[in-house]
Amino acid sequence: MKILRKPSQILGYNVDCFSFEQALEYAVLSSGQIVTINPEMIMNAQKDKHFSKVLSEAELVLADGVGVEIGLKLLGVNCKRIPGVEFGQALLREYSQLDKSVAFIGAKSDIVNKAVENMKKMYPQLNVVYIHDGYFNDAEQLYEQLEKVRPDLILVALGSPKQEFFIYNLKERLPNSLMIGLGGSFDVWAGAVKRAPVLFQKIGMEWFYRTVLEPKRLKRIFPTLPLFILKVLKERSELNVK
Ligand code: UDP
């Protein structure tokens, strides 16, 4: 029996606080859009009503980063983060075992090809039916190609909000496919970008490690993250959370 969704709310947006295993079980039985949400996306949605609609209509929303986990904690909700890069890989494992087809869209051409090659080494039964880099002008062309091959799972790594819009505009045309936006995951799978050491991941400081290595990411954290926390604190006092 399919688990029921009972999303928690943060600043008016849904987050499905499933465990990793529950989320995987739910996803495999679903179709539509999975969003891996972070504070930047929530702040962006508050300024962009189209993006807001995309987030509100997603079939599953996972707390990708520590920011959303902390925000929900402030609202009295325990929600363990589910990193998109790990969830995407778990989906590949499941879909290869179920002999279902997969598409990879996003990143530079050599990166996406290398990511596919590495994932096939990991899951030899993986049935990849479509690969496209993420630097295209005409999404319609990709949509038409995808409608022909009808992949069961479509991984989209274009960064946010591009990937969320790409999926939103596709999901009605492929109602049986499951689609997920995965940010920089193909770079990780290709071995071009390393994840932080496990210790940093465990204590929720992966963002800190990545920012030290790549200081231009700082622009994405400040002032967005502190503003997000301030908004959540305001919501907390309005909701009278103890
Ligand atoms: N990307 C892409 N097309 C674009 C812009 C970005 O395919 O027009 C890819 C980029 O090559 C990288 C990913 O999208 O692989 C975005 O990675 P980022 O680390 O910015 O993602 P996030 O931090 O949002 O998860």
Boltz pocket constraint, residues with backbone or C-beta under 6 A from the ligand:
constraints:
  - pocket:
      binder: B
      contacts: [[A, 106], [A, 107], [A, 108], [A, 133], [A, 134], [A, 135], [A, 157], [A, 158], [A, 159], [A, 160], [A, 162], [A, 182], [A, 183], [A, 184], [A, 185], [A, 186], [A, 187]]
      max_distance: 6.0
